[in-house]
């Protein structure tokens, strides 16, 4: 194992500290992240875990090799909100789920999110769910009641360890109206009956459908095994979803841990307010992509540390575009430089190895861009360009040709490359005509646009200042 792989530290929600990450098997590093429930467009809060854990998957592939990392992100394609959406439109649930799953994949792809290695569907995992429930009933951790199967929470003494909640406190905080078939107020549903008009599957307890929590446990068991290296998701899933996953999986697998590392990203707030339908401030990725390039949205999501709440602002998105202009501007100055694949810059990698410290990693990326703008000699230029591209690949930025970046439409702060080139050509003509006042005026106009120009033996080059 290399020094790099020995240095990865990740904050483990289970231990409440940064722990040194060592996989069970370096040749098969396993990670599962809770994916979308596909009944509508994804909002910017849904995009944060997709981007964060895409970055972690990229880093793990860099450390252990692409063929040795198995990253699963599920699709929840059976759930009451999906059923309601299908009933409202008078279509089968598959018409809703297939439509929005395809939109989700496309939107996340626009943010530079690579497809997971495995994308399991809940509807294709019902046999494993039923098997899990049968084992839980047999071991006394679940019971059947009126066509329902429920997990007996008090039967699992460690319930609450992930979220650090006390069972008595949770019992007291349960809803006043408890279903009469529950033994305990905190018991949660694993299976529930379906009416004739609702989708359902045959089971030992009658025709029905799974509860949400059992789905992830079953998909993990089927595709990754009983114990995985990393389980990720948003902080909102820590309780009750992830807590319930721990309980049912641990009890079904004879006490084995479901995941060795639990990782959670923070909430996304909108202009310092909680994102909610009642406030009318839910920002859909599908709409944001009409305002800004996906790469700018990705950078805006990575500007803050993943564990902290992120305040999303319109100005922050514009700033992300300007930051990318600077980075692509640096690459543009090196367009004619051939660069061989390079190792990741040490300081950049060190930042990511420290629990995905993206603010520090981005600072190192901009230090490289500054170095690129000041580089002299082909060897130095080639080295810094290679490092920029290597770092960009791992963090999921700088994936376009610089010329293509500057040519795309991206809002009022974006720089039009064609206009810059026109002004540079006009300045050259003015200098040839010895109209230095006009040449200076054009240079000042370019400066006002945020463009720095450099005259050299090979002509005039420009970059974002």
C-alpha positions in Angstrom: 0.0 0.0 0.0 1.4 3.4 -1.0 2.0 6.3 1.4 -1.0 8.1 -0.2 -3.5 5.3 0.6 -2.1 5.2 4.2 -2.9 8.9 4.6 -6.6 9.2 3.8 -8.6 10.4 6.8 -12.3 10.6 6.7 -14.7 12.0 9.3 -16.7 9.0 10.5 -20.2 9.9 11.8 -20.2 6.7 13.9 -17.1 7.7 15.9 -17.5 11.5 15.6 -13.9 11.9 14.6 -11.6 11.7 11.6 -10.4 8.2 11.2 -7.6 6.7 9.1 -9.3 5.0 6.2 -8.2 1.4 5.4 -10.5 -0.7 3.3 -11.4 -4.3 4.2 -9.9 -5.3 0.9 -7.7 -2.8 -1.0 -8.6 -4.7 -4.2 -12.4 -4.2 -3.6 -13.1 -0.9 -1.9 -16.9 -0.6 -1.5 -19.0 2.5 -1.2 -22.8 3.0 -1.2 -24.6 6.3 -1.3 -28.3 6.9 -1.0 -29.5 8.1 -4.4 -32.7 9.9 -5.5 -36.4 9.1 -5.1 -37.4 9.6 -8.7 -40.8 11.4 -8.8 -39.7 15.0 -9.7 -36.7 17.1 -10.7 -33.6 17.1 -8.4 -32.9 20.3 -6.4 -29.5 21.7 -5.5 -29.6 20.0 -2.1 -30.0 16.6 -3.9 -27.0 17.5 -6.1 -24.6 18.1 -3.2 -24.2 14.4 -2.1 -24.0 13.4 -5.8 -21.1 15.8 -6.3 -19.4 15.2 -2.9 -19.4 11.4 -3.2 -18.4 11.6 -6.9 -15.3 13.4 -5.7 -14.7 10.7 -3.1 -15.1 8.0 -5.7 -12.6 9.8 -8.0 -10.1 10.1 -5.1 -10.5 6.4 -4.2 -10.0 5.3 -7.8 -6.8 7.5 -7.8 -5.6 5.8 -4.6 -6.6 2.2 -5.2 -7.1 2.0 -9.0 -10.3 2.3 -11.0 -10.8 -1.4 -11.2 -10.6 -1.8 -7.4 -13.4 0.6 -6.4 -17.1 -0.4 -6.4 -19.3 2.6 -6.0 -23.1 2.0 -5.8 -25.7 4.7 -5.8 -29.3 3.5 -5.8 -32.5 4.6 -7.4 -35.6 4.5 -5.2 -38.3 3.7 -7.7 -41.1 2.6 -5.4 -42.4 5.0 -2.7 -45.7 6.7 -1.8 -44.8 10.0 -3.5 -44.1 8.1 -6.7 -47.4 6.3 -6.5 -49.3 9.5 -6.0 -47.5 11.2 -8.9 -48.4 8.2 -11.1 -52.0 8.3 -10.0 -52.2 12.1 -10.6 -51.0 11.6 -14.1 -52.9 8.4 -14.8 -49.8 6.4 -15.8 -47.9 3.4 -14.4 -45.2 4.2 -11.8 -42.5 3.2 -14.3 -43.5 6.1 -16.6 -42.7 8.5 -13.7 -39.6 6.8 -12.4 -38.0 6.2 -15.8 -38.6 9.8 -16.9 -37.1 11.4 -13.7 -34.3 8.9 -13.4 -33.2 9.8 -16.9 -33.4 13.5 -16.1 -31.5 13.0 -12.9 -28.7 11.1 -14.7 -28.5 13.8 -17.3 -28.5 16.7 -14.8 -25.9 15.1 -12.6 -23.8 14.3 -15.6 -23.9 18.0 -16.5 -22.3 18.7 -13.1 -19.4 16.3 -13.9 -20.8 13.5 -11.8 -19.7 10.2 -13.3 -22.1 7.2 -13.4 -21.7 4.9 -10.4 -20.3 1.4 -11.0 -23.7 0.0 -9.9 -27.1 1.7 -9.9 -29.5 -0.7 -8.3 -33.3 -0.2 -8.4 -35.5 -0.9 -5.4 -38.1 -2.7 -7.6 -35.5 -5.2 -8.8 -34.5 -6.1 -5.2 -37.7 -7.2 -3.6 -36.6 -10.9 -3.3 -33.6 -9.8 -1.2 -35.9 -7.6 0.9 -38.3 -10.4 1.6 -35.4 -12.7 2.5 -34.0 -10.0 4.9 -37.4 -9.7 6.6 -37.8 -13.5 7.0 -34.5 -13.6 8.7 -35.4 -10.7 11.0 -38.7 -12.4 12.0 -36.9 -15.7 12.6 -34.4 -14.1 14.9 -37.0 -12.1 16.9 -36.1 -8.7 15.6 -39.2 -8.2 13.5 -42.9 -9.2 13.6 -45.9 -9.5 11.3 -49.1 -7.6 12.2 -52.2 -7.0 10.0 -50.3 -7.5 6.7 -47.4 -5.3 7.9 -43.9 -6.4 8.9 -42.3 -4.1 11.5 -38.9 -3.9 13.0 -38.9 -4.4 16.8 -36.7 -1.4 17.8 -36.2 -2.4 21.5 -34.8 -5.7 20.3 -31.7 -4.0 19.1 -29.8 -2.6 22.1 -27.5 -0.4 20.0 -30.3 1.5 18.3 -29.5 5.2 18.2 -25.7 4.7 18.3 -25.2 6.4 14.8 -27.3 9.4 15.6 -26.5 9.5 19.3 -30.1 9.3 20.3 -31.4 7.6 23.4 -34.1 5.0 23.0 -36.3 6.4 25.8 -36.0 9.9 24.4 -37.0 8.6 20.9 -39.9 6.7 22.4 -41.1 9.8 24.2 -40.8 11.8 21.0 -42.8 9.4 18.9 -46.1 10.5 17.4 -49.0 10.6 19.7 -51.2 8.5 17.4 -49.4 5.2 17.1 -50.7 2.6 14.7 -52.6 0.0 16.8 -50.6 -2.9 15.3 -47.3 -1.6 16.6 -45.7 -3.2 19.7 -43.7 0.0 20.3 -44.1 3.6 19.1 -40.6 3.6 17.6 -41.0 0.4 15.6 -40.7 1.1 11.9 -42.4 -0.5 8.8 -40.4 -3.0 6.7 -43.4 -4.1 4.6 -47.0 -2.8 4.1 -50.0 -4.1 2.3 -51.0 -2.6 -1.1 -54.5 -2.0 -2.2 -55.8 -3.2 -5.6 -54.9 0.2 -7.3 -51.4 0.3 -5.7 -48.3 -1.5 -7.1 -47.4 -4.5 -5.1 -45.5 -7.8 -4.9 -46.5 -11.2 -3.5 -44.9 -12.0 -0.1 -45.4 -14.4 2.8 -47.5 -11.6 4.4 -49.7 -11.0 1.4 -49.5 -8.6 -1.5 -47.7 -5.5 -0.6 -44.7 -3.2 -1.0 -41.5 -2.4 0.9 -40.9 0.3 3.4 -38.2 2.8 2.4 -35.6 1.8 5.0 -35.4 -1.9 4.0 -34.7 -1.1 0.4 -31.1 0.2 1.0 -30.2 -2.7 3.3 -31.3 -5.1 0.6 -29.5 -3.4 -2.2 -26.3 -3.2 -0.2 -26.5 -7.0 0.7 -27.3 -8.0 -2.9 -24.6 -6.0 -4.7 -21.8 -5.2 -2.1 -22.0 -7.7 0.7 -22.9 -7.7 4.4 -20.3 -5.1 5.5 -19.1 -2.3 3.3 -16.3 0.3 3.7 -18.3 3.6 3.3 -21.9 4.5 3.5 -22.8 8.1 2.5 -25.6 10.5 2.2 -27.0 13.8 3.3 -27.2 14.7 7.0 -31.0 14.6 6.8 -30.7 10.8 6.3 -28.8 10.1 9.4 -32.0 9.7 11.4 -34.1 7.8 11.0 -33.1 6.3 7.6 -29.5 5.4 8.3 -30.2 4.5 11.9 -32.8 2.0 10.7 -30.5 0.6 8.0 -27.9 -0.1 10.8 -30.5 -1.9 12.9 -32.1 -4.1 10.3 -28.8 -5.0 8.6 -26.9 -5.7 11.8 -29.6 -7.9 13.1 -30.1 -9.8 9.8 -26.3 -10.5 9.6 -25.6 -11.9 13.0 -24.3 -8.7 14.5 -21.9 -7.7 11.6 -21.5 -4.0 11.1 -23.3 -2.6 8.0 -20.6 0.0 7.2 -17.2 0.8 8.7 -17.4 4.5 7.8 -20.5 6.7 7.8 -20.2 10.0 6.0 -22.8 12.8 5.8 -22.8 16.1 3.9 -24.4 19.2 5.3 -27.6 21.0 4.2 -27.8 23.5 1.4 -29.5 26.7 2.4 -30.7 29.3 -0.1 -29.6 32.9 0.5 -29.3 32.1 4.3 -32.8 30.5 4.5 -33.8 26.9 4.7 -34.8 25.5 1.3 -38.5 24.6 1.3 -41.6 24.6 -0.9 -43.4 26.9 1.6 -40.8 29.6 1.1 -40.8 29.1 -2.7 -37.0 28.9 -2.8 -36.4 25.4 -4.0 -33.8 25.6 -6.7 -33.9 22.8 -9.3 -30.7 21.7 -11.0 -32.6 21.5 -14.3 -33.3 25.2 -14.0 -29.9 26.3 -12.8 -28.3 24.6 -15.8 -30.1 27.2 -18.0 -28.3 30.0 -16.0 -24.8 28.6 -15.7 -22.5 25.9 -16.9 -22.7 22.7 -14.9 -19.1 22.9 -14.0 -19.7 26.3 -12.3 -22.5 24.7 -10.3 -20.1 21.9 -9.3 -17.5 24.4 -8.2 -20.0 26.3 -6.2 -21.0 23.1 -4.4 -17.3 22.3 -3.7 -16.4 25.8 -2.5 -17.5 24.9 1.1 -16.4 21.8 3.1 -18.8 19.0 2.5 -19.7 18.5 6.2 -20.6 22.2 6.8 -23.9 23.8 5.8 -23.6 25.5 2.4 -25.3 28.9 1.8 -26.2 28.9 -1.9 -26.4 32.4 -3.4 -26.8 33.8 -6.9 -23.6 35.8 -6.4 -21.8 32.7 -5.3 -22.7 31.0 -8.6 -21.4 34.0 -10.6 -18.2 33.9 -8.6 -17.8 30.2 -9.4 -18.0 31.1 -13.1 -15.4 33.8 -12.7 -13.2 31.4 -10.8 -13.4 28.9 -13.7 -12.7 31.7 -16.2 -9.4 32.2 -14.3 -8.6 28.5 -14.3 -9.4 28.0 -18.0 -7.6 31.2 -18.8 -4.4 29.8 -17.3 -4.9 26.6 -19.5 -5.6 28.8 -22.5 -2.2 30.5 -22.2 -0.7 27.0 -22.4 -2.8 25.8 -25.3 0.2 25.1 -27.5 2.1 23.2 -24.8 2.2 19.4 -24.9 1.8 17.9 -21.5 2.4 14.3 -20.4 0.3 12.7 -17.6 1.6 13.9 -14.3 1.4 13.0 -10.6 -1.1 15.0 -8.5 0.5 18.1 -6.9 1.4 17.1 -3.4 -0.3 20.0 -1.6 -3.5 19.5 -3.6 -3.6 15.7 -2.8 -2.8 16.4 0.8 -5.8 18.6 1.1 -8.2 16.0 -0.3 -6.7 13.3 1.9 -7.7 15.4 4.9 -11.4 14.5 4.8 -11.9 16.1 1.4 -10.8 19.6 2.3 -12.0 21.1 -1.0 -11.5 24.8 0.0 -7.8 24.1 0.6 -7.6 21.9 -2.5 -9.2 24.7 -4.6 -6.7 27.2 -3.2 -3.9 24.9 -4.4 -5.6 24.7 -7.8 -5.5 28.5 -8.1 -1.9 28.6 -6.9 -1.2 26.3 -9.9 -3.1 28.6 -12.2 -1.0 31.6 -11.0 2.1 29.5 -11.6 0.9 28.7 -15.1 0.5 32.4 -15.9 4.1 33.1 -14.8 5.8 30.0 -16.2 8.8 30.4 -18.4 10.3 27.8 -20.7 8.6 24.8 -22.3 9.6 22.4 -19.5 8.1 24.4 -16.7 4.9 25.2 -18.8 4.5 21.5 -19.6 4.9 20.5 -16.0 2.4 23.0 -14.6 -0.2 22.3 -17.3 0.1 18.5 -16.6 -0.5 19.2 -12.9 -3.5 21.4 -13.5 -5.1 18.7 -15.7 -4.3 15.9 -13.2 -5.8 17.9 -10.3 -8.8 18.9 -12.4 -9.5 15.2 -13.3 -9.7 14.2 -9.6 -11.8 17.1 -8.5 -14.0 17.0 -11.6 -13.1 20.4 -13.1 -11.2 21.6 -16.2 -12.7 18.8 -18.2 -13.3 21.0 -21.3 -11.1 22.5 -23.9 -10.4 26.1 -22.8 -11.6 27.5 -26.2 -14.9 25.6 -25.8 -15.3 27.0 -22.2 -15.0 30.6 -23.3 -17.2 30.1 -26.4 -20.2 28.7 -24.5 -23.0 31.0 -23.3 -23.0 31.3 -19.6 -24.7 34.5 -18.4 -23.8 38.2 -18.1 -20.5 37.6 -16.3 -19.2 35.2 -18.8 -16.5 36.3 -21.2 -17.1 36.0 -24.9 -13.9 34.8 -26.5 -14.9 36.1 -29.9 -15.3 39.6 -28.6 -12.0 39.5 -26.9 -10.3 38.3 -30.1 -12.0 41.0 -32.1 -10.7 43.7 -29.7 -7.2 42.3 -29.8 -7.2 42.3 -33.6 -8.5 45.9 -33.6 -5.7 46.9 -31.1 -3.2 45.3 -33.4 -4.5 47.3 -36.4 -4.4 50.5 -34.3 -0.7 49.9 -33.4 0.2 49.2 -37.0 -1.4 52.5 -37.9 0.6 54.1 -35.1 -2.8 55.2 -33.4 -1.4 54.5 -30.0 -4.3 56.4 -28.3 -6.8 54.0 -29.8 -4.6 51.0 -28.9 -4.4 52.1 -25.3 -8.2 52.7 -25.3 -8.8 49.1 -26.4 -6.3 47.8 -23.9 -8.2 49.7 -21.1 -11.5 48.3 -22.4 -10.1 44.7 -22.1 -8.8 45.5 -18.6 -12.3 46.6 -17.7 -13.6 43.3 -19.0 -11.2 41.5 -16.7 -8.8 40.5 -19.4 -5.0 40.7 -19.2 -3.1 40.7 -22.4 0.6 39.9 -23.0 2.5 40.9 -26.2 5.2 38.5 -27.2 7.1 37.3 -30.3 4.3 34.9 -31.1 1.7 37.6 -31.0 -0.8 38.8 -28.3 -2.1 36.2 -25.8 -4.9 36.9 -23.3 -6.2 35.5 -20.1 -8.7 36.2 -17.4 -7.1 38.5 -14.9 
